[in-house]
Structures are given as C-alpha cells and as structure tokens.
Amino acid sequence: MLVIIGYFSGHPYFFNQLFGGLDKLALSGAILTEALNTSAYTYEVSPVFSLMERQIIQKIITETIGWPQGDGVFCPGGSAANMYGVSLARHSKFPESKVKGMRGMPLVHLYTSRLSHYSLKKAAFFMGFGIDSIVTVGTDRFGRMIPAALEKAIEHSLANGIVPLMVNATSGTTVFGAYDPLDEIADICKKYGGVWLHVDGAWGGAVLLSKKLRNKMKGIDRADSLTWDPHKMAGSILQCALVVTKHATLLKEAHSAKARYLFQQDKIYDVTYDSGDKSVQCGRKIDAFKLWVQWKAYGNVGMAQRVESCFETALHLRDRCRTTPGFRLLVEDPECTNVCFWYIPPSLREQTEDEDWWTKVSRVAPAIKAKMQTTGAMLIGYQPQEEFVNFWRMVVASPENTIQDMDHIIDTIIEFGEKL
Amino acid sequence: MLVIIGYFSGHPYFFNQLFGGLDKLALSGAILTEALNTSAYTYEVSPVFSLMERQIIQKIITETIGWPQGDGVFCPGGSAANMYGVSLARHSKFPESKVKGMRGMPLVHLYTSRLSHYSLKKAAFFMGFGIDSIVTVGTDRFGRMIPAALEKAIEHSLANGIVPLMVNATSGTTVFGAYDPLDEIADICKKYGGVWLHVDGAWGGAVLLSKKLRNKMKGIDRADSLTWDPHKMAGSILQCALVVTKHATLLKEAHSAKARYLFQQDKIYDVTYDSGDKSVQCGRKIDAFKLWVQWKAYGNVGMAQRVESCFETALHLRDRCRTTPGFRLLVEDPECTNVCFWYIPPSLREQTEDEDWWTKVSRVAPAIKAKMQTTGAMLIGYQPQEEFVNFWRMVVASPENTIQDMDHIIDTIIEFGEKL
C-alpha cells in the first residue's frame, strides 16, 4: 500500500527530523544562490561567495569555537563532514596512505558511542576501514559516552596491537540529544599519545552560538575537528553543513589533487582564495551564503536567542511529559531539545511491565503516527533504540515552535492514543 | 592583490565551466524545493519527491540508457557519483571489505585515461585505495582512451599479481570533451573476467538524450555504472547529479547501515520507497525535482533539442577557429561541445615554433583573460594540459548560447589579444 501524504518540513507540526520550520532569511539566501547558479570551487566564478564562505568559516573557528586558527569546508551534510573528520585523522597520522592506500597501514580503531550517528559506520566502510574498525563505547543514563569505557576500549586495542586513530565524540546524539563529555574524552585522547578527537556536533553544535548553553560542549577547544549542520537547529535550510579543523593546513594536504585545468596558478588574484582543492567534491553548491545572510541579519545575539528559544520550548514539553498521565520520559533531564518518551494508553496503565506488555507498548507509537499521517495533523518520529521499544522522539529545531505547540502535541497524542 | 569581479554563470558570456546559463524551469523547481526544505531520505518526509526521484531514475535506466533494470541515487556532484562507481566496483568483487576494510583485500588497480577527471584520484585516496592504485592509460589525438593501451595495462597488473578492479571510461572529458570507445573497452573488461566498467558521463552523458548524438556512447548498454550531471549540459542547476547501475540490488547492499531511528520497518507504507539507505549521505537535498520539471515541460524531444543546440553552436565556433587567422585548434574535430584552441597574436605568427616561442604563447591566454575579467566582458577557461601550454577551452553548456555569441568570442579575443 502506498499512502500519498504531503508532508514537508514547512508544516507547523513537522517534528519528524532534526530540522524543520522555514527561516525566511535563509530562504532568501537560498533563492539567490539558486538563481546565480555557480560553484564554490574558485574565486573567479564565485567571488563574493568565496569571501563570505572564508569569512564565516574563520568566524566559526576563532569566535564560535575559539580555536586560535584553523580551516574548514562546507560540504553536503553532516555525514560528509564526519567523513572529512575521519579523513583528517587518517592523514594526520598516516599521510603516506594518500598515495599508498590503507593496505600498508596498521589496523586502526575508531571509537564512538553506541548511540552515535550511523554515518561513522558508513564512513568506515566507504573509506576503506571496514565496519570492524569501529569500536562502540557504552553510554550512561543520559546517553553520554562513558569516559572510563572509552579508556578501557583504547587499552584493549593497544593490547591487541591496534592503533587508536580517532575518537568520534557526539555533541547532541540523534535520538537522545546527549552531549558526550568532551573534556574528559580529550584527556584520554591526550593520554594515549594524541588520538584524533573529532566532534560530531551536526545536531547539537548549535549551542556554541549561545553563551548560556555552550558549556554543554566544554572542552571543544581541545578537539581536532568538528562537524556542524547549520541546516538543523540554526535553520539554514538543507543543505548547509561544514567541517572545521584547528590544523590549518591539513584539509588541503589531505585532499588536494592540484587539477591544472581548474586551479591554475597564474591567475590575476591570490589563488589561496580558490577553496575547491580542500574538498573531495569538484562542483560545490554555495551553501555558506544562507547562513551568512542569517548571521548578518540576526547578529550574534539573535542567533543565540534562536537556539535558546528551541531549548526553552523543549523544556516545556519535558515538563508536560513529567506531569501528564500516561507520558513517561526515557531521559528525565534531556540535554538537548530532544524529548524522548512513551505514551502509555489508559488500557495499558498500572499493569505488570513484562515482555508482553512492552510488546503492546511498542505498537502504540506506530498506531498513533498512522493517525497523524492519515489526518495530516502532525509528523513526529518514533523508533526503537537498543533495549527500548518504540518511543517518541520529539525535537524542537525551530524558534517558530511555541509552548502552545507543545501542549497541542500532548493533546493530539492523547486524542489519537487514549482508546488504544 | 584581490580583484573583486562579479562573475556568475548567469552572465551571457560565462563559459568558464562545464555549466552555464539559467534554465527558468529548473530554477522554478529549485525555488520550490528550497521553500519546502525537506530531505530525500524517506518517503514520509518527501512523499511526492520520492516518487519523482524514483520515476526519473528508472526512466534514465530503462529509456535513456536502455538497461533492462537497475538502481540509482542522486548525489552532490559528479565526483561523489564517481566515488559510488568505485564503491560499487569494490563491493561487487570484495563484499567482505564492507566489514573488514581494505587491509584484507589484494592489491587492485583502477584504470582511467590520462585525460580523465581528477575526481577518480580523489576517490582513490579518500576511499582507502591510494593514488598508487590508479593506472593512467594513454589517449589518441582526440583525447580518447586507447583500448590497446588499456589491455596492456591490465596485462601488466595481472603479471604483477594485481587485480584489475575497475575501468573508468569517460564520456566527455573535462578539457577536450573526448568520448572513450565504450564498446572496445567493454570487450576488454569482459575478456579479463568482468572488470567493472564505470562510465564518467558527468559532462558528456547528456548525449544519451539525443537519438542523433547518442552513438558517441555506443556500448553504454554494457557498462556497469554511469555518472551523469544534469546540472551541466542539461542545465538543471548545480547540484543535480546521479549515479546509476544496472545491478539492481548493489547500491543498497554496498551502502546500507539500517539505521533504526530513520528507516523503521513498521511504517504504514511500502518502505522500499525510502531511498536513503542506498546513499552514504543522511540528509539529502531534493535534487531530482528540477530535472523532473524540465523533462516534463520539454519532453524527450525538447531535452534532445537542447543538447543538440549546444553541439551545433560549438560546431560554428570550431569552424570559426579553422578559418580565422591566429586561431589554432588542438583537436581538429572536437567530439563534444569543448572547442580547445590557441590564439596566436600577430606578433607571434610565422615564427619558428621553438620552446621560447611556446613560452610566449603560454602567456597569451592569461593576459587576454585578465582583460576579460577586469572589463567584465566574458569569462572563458584556459589551462595547460600534458605537453600543451595554456590554451582556451571554450564550452557550450546552454542552448541559450547562439552562433552570434561564438562570433563575439572570436572578436573579443582578437580585440584583447591582437596587440600582445
């Protein structure tokens, strides 16, 4: 059966993914770049856009993150940005692999929490490491990587003669929104001889925009590279993502191929403005401009407020889940704007919570979501995760969302679910 | 010195890259997808777009190419599409590498012509093969791969115990626009036990739209995978690119990670409509819709005419280069819409063409281009290539370009260059 339903993220109750809403400034930037139809690779074909991209990357590095220097590249999504993180880690330790490939490299391990995004797995097989090179590290009740478990995993690798290449710490996990403890992880990376610390902040990295919230990523100054998707909580419209690294020359060293037909050295301008050879793409969409327009218009304060608004709205939903009968939070104190919960309909309340009961609970979210979809009321994601059966993951990704919207979600779930 | 010049591909004399012009239908599609701001990964968040993408991929596979079946995925550019080609080749022969990585694989070689696009080199190091795994094959006077040289290269690999994994044949090389002889290459791939044949048709693949021109890619039915960038000669606005393969299940087998939070199996619709797990991206921009709009509006005939128009316009420029004093073609009969030539100013004509003379010729194009840039007259690319010093590469990438435009180019080059 194919059900045709017209859901797009502009729907006021679209909460299905880690993006949503429609920022008009970002849209104006997007329309302009579509109409000008050019590529980011060389200054000569995207002069002003090249300058804007360079400026915004440097602003993110020196102001938003606070590294003394660095380099970065916009790329088509957080998965691609995480691949760059892996590539930088590899090139940093084994630069000869660029020419000789991975056959000559020793076995290496990439560490990531069991709740991190699946893109690291895709990076591992696409880039020649293989899924076996990934070591998943346990998490605490908030969903954060346990540093002691990471250290044990690294010790285990070393005991088996395997090189610990990179830790992928997550700032804002996909489902729970957990922030791995960067400072403690950085200590471990340092202790074991400088393991590359990549931070996947695709979702939660937006807290760096806010003085109030940035403490969640304490230790980011010690990371080697960072993924951030402004198209998520900053509302910069898909696609707007980048990877940055504090190692100023490494992106180019790792990825340049010096194509002479594109990156001629006898141009009439300073060819360091041609950013394309840092990238593994050739033609590359202008993704930075949308964010540039937003940031210029909202200012640092406005950008921070947008993110803070998402957090405040999510807290209201958390509180409603705490106090409304039938709602049960998976993480009592969510760290990001992800609010994960089960809705237990009256027919299943106050019963023995055995396997059979959980099986029944697992059918609740799909049944309610089917009603949401067929009525066009709203769209919210649910999923199972590890030992937990199907639960709702509500995310607030746009400052357009209000506490009234959160109340409406609670009401709708009750309306569609109370008879189940 | 930083020269700020506002060139974008919408300029009527923008000929610097393998794209240009602005198709209004593609733009209308682009604006709609920006405003709807959704992702291509699941049917539930891009219902109609998912159907359109699926339909257009199947149309390309069964009608445009003519394979009995297959699968494909839109991706952010031809470089990414070529990476998928390499990934498919690897997974086809060494599926265990997905889990175990490349350390356990034998040494492999990837063959490509010396004039092919640099993205294969980037794929080789990014994906763990290393640049050493690339074997460059010689070309004829049109810039086409020489089949006998390919065969010799494969024999050489085999004699050294190296597995011939993939041939990357190019349909429309970046600079000369040459079409490698697919049928003869396919014979060789077959002869040596089924070497994967990937065709990089990022630029020249558009000829498949035309009954008159498609013979340039005779043998495409025998290829295993194909890259095509509709954002180039089809004018679908950057980014619009895809990879297709005739092996219907392989994209998924090679790239799936079965993320449970995104690709739930208990949805209310047929989950084979969720295309995201074939991709190594997670969030993925809607790139297919622009092409869908164009194709629906222009029809098969209109799409063919657009491409044929580019070829006709380019032929006029070729003829002008043949007959205008001072112009000298590098390839007498260009196979695509690339017209490559030197302009020899009067002061350098009828002289001994020694090394010193060629050094002087190498300075002509940069000097003329500087005038083009500082006056805002036009933008055309030049580059050195192999044994040839700086020469012009004029490309016709848009049906908006006319033979009058070509005459204007000749006139402008003379105007800016005759006193050099």
Contacts between the chains, C-beta under 8 A, distances in Angstrom:
chain1	res1	chain2	res2	distance
A	1	B	268	7.5
A	1	B	269	6.4
A	1	B	270	6.7
A	2	B	269	5.7
A	2	B	270	5.8
A	2	B	273	6.9
A	3	B	268	5.9
A	3	B	269	4.9
A	4	B	47	5.8
A	4	B	48	7.3
A	5	B	44	7.5
A	5	B	47	5.7
A	6	B	47	6.2
A	6	B	48	6.8
A	7	B	44	6.5
A	7	B	45	6.0
A	7	B	47	6.6
A	8	B	36	4.3
A	8	B	37	7.1
A	8	B	38	4.8
A	8	B	45	7.3
A	8	B	46	7.4
A	9	B	36	7.2
A	9	B	37	5.0
A	9	B	38	5.0
A	9	B	45	7.0
A	10	B	35	7.2
A	10	B	36	6.0
A	10	B	37	6.4
A	14	B	45	7.9
A	16	B	44	6.8
A	16	B	45	5.7
A	17	B	39	6.6
A	17	B	45	6.2
A	17	B	283	7.6
A	19	B	37	7.2
A	19	B	39	7.6
A	19	B	283	7.3
A	22	B	35	6.9
A	22	B	37	5.6
A	27	B	34	6.2
A	27	B	35	6.1
A	27	B	37	7.9
A	30	B	34	4.1
A	31	B	31	5.5
A	31	B	34	6.2
A	34	B	27	6.2
A	34	B	30	4.1
A	34	B	31	6.2
A	34	B	34	6.3
A	34	B	237	6.2
A	35	B	10	7.2
A	35	B	22	6.9
A	35	B	27	6.2
A	36	B	8	4.3
A	36	B	9	7.2
A	36	B	10	6.0
A	37	B	8	7.1
A	37	B	9	5.0
A	37	B	10	6.4
A	37	B	19	7.2
A	37	B	22	5.6
A	37	B	27	7.9
A	37	B	237	5.1
A	37	B	238	6.0
A	38	B	8	4.8
A	38	B	9	5.0
A	38	B	238	7.2
A	39	B	17	6.6
A	39	B	19	7.6
A	39	B	238	5.7
A	44	B	5	7.5
A	44	B	7	6.5
A	44	B	16	6.8
A	44	B	373	7.1
A	44	B	379	7.0
A	45	B	7	6.0
A	45	B	8	7.3
A	45	B	9	7.0
A	45	B	14	7.9
A	45	B	16	5.7
A	45	B	17	6.2
A	45	B	379	7.4
A	46	B	8	7.4
A	47	B	4	5.9
A	47	B	5	5.7
A	47	B	6	6.2
A	47	B	7	6.6
A	48	B	4	7.4
A	48	B	6	6.8
A	76	B	76	3.8
A	76	B	80	7.7
A	76	B	239	7.7
A	76	B	281	6.4
A	76	B	284	7.8
A	76	B	285	7.0
A	77	B	281	5.0
A	77	B	282	6.2
A	77	B	283	4.9
A	77	B	284	6.9
A	78	B	282	6.6
A	78	B	283	7.0
A	79	B	280	6.3
A	79	B	281	5.0
A	79	B	282	4.7
A	79	B	283	7.7
A	80	B	76	7.7
A	80	B	281	6.5
A	83	B	126	7.6
A	83	B	280	7.7
A	87	B	126	6.1
A	97	B	125	7.5
A	97	B	128	7.5
A	97	B	130	6.4
A	98	B	125	4.5
A	98	B	130	6.7
A	98	B	131	6.5
A	99	B	125	7.4
A	99	B	130	5.5
A	99	B	131	4.8
A	99	B	132	5.5
A	100	B	130	4.7
A	100	B	132	5.7
A	101	B	102	6.7
A	101	B	124	7.6
A	101	B	125	7.6
A	101	B	128	5.7
A	101	B	129	4.8
A	101	B	130	2.7
A	101	B	132	6.6
A	101	B	133	5.9
A	102	B	101	6.7
A	102	B	102	4.7
A	102	B	103	6.2
A	102	B	128	4.1
A	102	B	129	7.9
A	102	B	130	7.3
A	103	B	102	6.2
A	103	B	103	6.1
A	103	B	105	7.3
A	103	B	107	6.7
A	103	B	130	7.6
A	105	B	103	7.3
A	107	B	103	6.7
A	117	B	282	7.2
A	118	B	257	4.6
A	118	B	259	4.1
A	118	B	262	8.0
A	118	B	282	7.5
A	119	B	280	7.9
A	119	B	282	5.8
A	121	B	257	4.8
A	122	B	255	6.8
A	122	B	257	5.5
A	122	B	280	4.7
A	123	B	280	7.8
A	124	B	101	7.6
A	125	B	97	7.5
A	125	B	98	4.5
A	125	B	99	7.4
A	125	B	101	7.6
A	125	B	255	8.0
A	126	B	83	7.6
A	126	B	87	6.1
A	126	B	127	6.4
A	126	B	255	7.4
A	126	B	280	5.0
A	127	B	126	6.4
A	127	B	127	5.7
A	127	B	128	5.5
A	128	B	97	7.5
A	128	B	101	5.7
A	128	B	102	4.1
A	128	B	127	5.5
A	128	B	128	1.9
A	128	B	129	6.9
A	129	B	101	4.8
A	129	B	102	7.9
A	129	B	128	6.9
A	130	B	97	6.3
A	130	B	98	6.7
A	130	B	99	5.4
A	130	B	100	4.7
A	130	B	101	2.7
A	130	B	102	7.3
A	130	B	103	7.7
A	131	B	98	6.5
A	131	B	99	4.8
A	132	B	99	5.5
A	132	B	100	5.7
A	132	B	101	6.6
A	133	B	101	5.9
A	174	B	261	5.9
A	175	B	261	5.3
A	229	B	283	7.4
A	231	B	283	7.1
A	237	B	34	6.2
A	237	B	37	5.0
A	238	B	37	5.9
A	238	B	38	7.2
A	238	B	39	5.7
A	238	B	283	5.6
A	238	B	285	5.6
A	239	B	76	7.7
A	239	B	283	6.8
A	239	B	285	4.9
A	241	B	283	8.0
A	255	B	122	6.8
A	255	B	125	8.0
A	255	B	126	7.4
A	257	B	118	4.6
A	257	B	121	4.9
A	257	B	122	5.5
A	259	B	118	4.1
A	260	B	383	5.6
A	260	B	384	5.8
A	260	B	385	6.9
A	261	B	174	5.9
A	261	B	175	5.3
A	261	B	381	7.1
A	261	B	383	4.0
A	261	B	385	6.7
A	261	B	393	7.2
A	262	B	383	7.7
A	264	B	366	7.9
A	264	B	382	7.5
A	264	B	383	5.9
A	266	B	366	5.0
A	266	B	390	7.7
A	267	B	366	7.6
A	268	B	1	7.5
A	268	B	3	5.9
A	268	B	366	7.6
A	268	B	369	7.7
A	268	B	370	4.7
A	268	B	373	6.3
A	268	B	374	7.7
A	269	B	1	6.5
A	269	B	2	5.7
A	269	B	3	4.9
A	270	B	1	6.8
A	270	B	2	5.8
A	273	B	2	7.0
A	280	B	79	6.3
A	280	B	83	7.7
A	280	B	119	7.9
A	280	B	122	4.7
A	280	B	123	7.7
A	280	B	126	5.1
A	281	B	76	6.4
A	281	B	77	5.0
A	281	B	79	5.0
A	281	B	80	6.5
A	282	B	77	6.2
A	282	B	78	6.6
A	282	B	79	4.7
A	282	B	117	7.2
A	282	B	118	7.5
A	282	B	119	5.8
A	283	B	17	7.7
A	283	B	19	7.3
A	283	B	77	4.9
A	283	B	78	7.0
A	283	B	79	7.8
A	283	B	229	7.4
A	283	B	231	7.1
A	283	B	238	5.5
A	283	B	239	6.8
A	283	B	241	8.0
A	284	B	76	7.8
A	284	B	77	6.9
A	285	B	76	7.0
A	285	B	238	5.6
A	285	B	239	4.9
A	366	B	264	7.9
A	366	B	266	5.0
A	366	B	267	7.6
A	366	B	268	7.6
A	369	B	268	7.6
A	370	B	268	4.7
A	373	B	44	7.1
A	373	B	268	6.3
A	374	B	268	7.7
A	379	B	44	7.0
A	379	B	45	7.3
A	381	B	261	7.1
A	382	B	264	7.4
A	383	B	260	5.5
A	383	B	261	4.0
A	383	B	262	7.7
A	383	B	264	5.9
A	384	B	260	5.8
A	385	B	260	6.8
A	385	B	261	6.7
A	390	B	266	7.6
A	393	B	261	7.2
